[in-house]
Structures are given as C-alpha cells and as structure tokens.
Amino acid sequence: MKTFLKIAGKKRKSDIDNRGFKDKWTKDYFFIENNGKSLCLICMDTIAVAKVNNIKQHHNSKHALQFDFLQGEERVKKASEFKKKLSSQQSIFVKTD
C-alpha cells in the first residue's frame, strides 16, 4: 500500500525523496552511481531502485562480514581503491581512434 502526502494541494508519493543516489552510500555501503544506476564496487552488481533500504540490504546480505570491521578513514580508502579498480577496468574498453 502506497502512502501519499498532500503538499500544496498536490499529492505525491512519500518515497520519492528516498529515491536518488546519496554520496554517503559510497563510504557506508561501497556503492557509486554509474550510468544512472547504483553499482556495488565490491561485486559490480547493480541495484534497480536507488533506495537506502535496497542498498543496505545488498551490503548486509553479501558483504557485511568482509567489510564491516573497516571504520572511518580506512573505509574511505577502501572505497577509493575499489573506484580506481573500476576505472582501470572501464578504461580497457574505451574506443580509440
């Protein structure tokens, strides 16, 4: 059942604000936005709908045991490493003229 909020005489879905990639998900869950989709930097899976519950569920079910011990700056460094790895993988497929 969907919940509706009435704002300024208009109805809108209450979960619209929750859809959209947040930059803090990179540090918290190792996700980035890539071509309009949320991409896991660890396993390269994409999440169809960018909502915190979907992102969190993926991380907790697949990667929590491996990476939850990382805190603060260590987590940021690991996310940065994953980003570099992804960009190096993607650069192989760049068409050159």
N, C-alpha and C positions, 0 to 999 in steps of 0.2 A: 504494500500500500504506500503510495507516494504522498508526502506531506507538502502542502502548498502554503506559502506565506503571501499575505496580501500587503503589498508595498505600493503606496501612492496610487491606489486604485487598480493596480495590476497584480495578477497572480504570477508567481514564478516558483519554480521548483526549489526546495530548500537545499538540495545538494549541489546546486550549480556552483556555489562558491568553493566546494570541495574538489571540483574537477579542474585540473590545471596543475602543471608541474611546479613544485616548490624547490628552490635551490638547496634548502637544508636537507632534502632527501638524499643528496649526494653523500653527505657526511654521515647521516643517520642510517641509511639503508643501501648505500653504494649504487644508486640509480642516477642516470642522467636523462635528459631529453634529447632524443636523436630522431630527426625527421618527423617530429610531431608525436612520437611515441616514447613511452618510458622504457628505458633499456637498462637491464641489470648489468653492471660492469663485471660481475663475477662469472655468470654463466651465459651472458648475452641473450637471455630471454627478454621478450617484450611483454608489457602489460597493456591490455587493450584500453582500459579506462584508468586515467591517471587520478586515482584517489588514494588518500593516505592508507586506508584500510587494505586496499589491494596490494599496495607496495609493501606495507608492513607484513601482511600475511605471507607474501612470497619470500621475503627476507627471513622471517621467523621459521618458516617450514623448511627452507632449503639451506640457509647459510648461517643461522644464528650460532650454532655450535662452533663453527670455524672462526667467526669474526667478532663475536660479542665481547671477547676479552680486550679488544683494542678500544682505547678511550682517548678522547681529546685529540691532540696533535698527531698521535700515531694513526688514528682513523683517517684524518685528513691526508696524511702522507700515503696511506694505502690506497685511498680513493684516487689520488693523483697518479700513483703507479698504474692503476687499472686504466685510467684515462689515457696515459701515454701508450700503454699496450694496445688499446683500441685504436688510437690514431695511427699507430705504426701499421696495424693490420689493415686499416682502411686505405692508407697511402699506397699500398701494393696495387690496389685496384684502380688507381687514378689513371685515366686515359691520357696518354701523352701524344703530342702531335709531332 
